[in-house]
């Protein structure tokens, strides 16, 4: 599936974060649409070793239905400083992963970072800005993200303490955020310690994709292994 087709789906796609090839195989077998490569032991957006990203991406490209599967990867919990982003970004791009997620952590200079990324989006690389429910962002940020050529935004939680996205955002706040994202013609992804019990509220926001890690792991612990049965339940609910 081409990332540009994300916005044409009639129902949200299922993103499952994995940290090993075996987990990627589990997620694929249960119908995940997006295999997200992330290290849950290294923070909210922990980066996997490049060799692991390459091997998982290569495996997915060999699958019979590979045209229907997207891959994404995180850069890691890096500060909003372009000089730290760009070397890692170049290396992740070289793995062949389809979408790259960049965490928008607190800073006073979002504009400088996005200017540094503009050549990448202009070259056709697909970037997703991960915004965190715990951070208050400038009112102009979504427009700036659009101007910088990002594919979309994903609303997540930065602190992984069991509180979900909907513990931080009221229904009204979530609707307003989704409305603002749509107004910029950006894709919308939702994550943040989501479980099957959050799916109705999440789907009401009409996101393009919904991401899971802890909620589809053994004992709902994001650092444990994936639970195929939990993915199956969520797949059916979507």
Secondary structure, DSSP 8 states (H G I E B T S, - for coil): --GGGGGG-SS-EEEEEESSHHHHHHHHHTT-SEEEE--GGGSTT----HHHHHHHHHHHHTSTTGGG-EEEEE--S--S-HHHHHHHHHHHHTTT-SEEEEE--S-S-HHHHHHHHHHHHHTT-EEEEEEETTS---TTHHHHHHHTT--EEEEE-SS-SS--HHHHS-HHHHHHHHHHHHHTT-EEEE-SS--GGGHHHHHHTT-SEEEESGGGBGGG-TTS-B-HHHHHHHHHH-
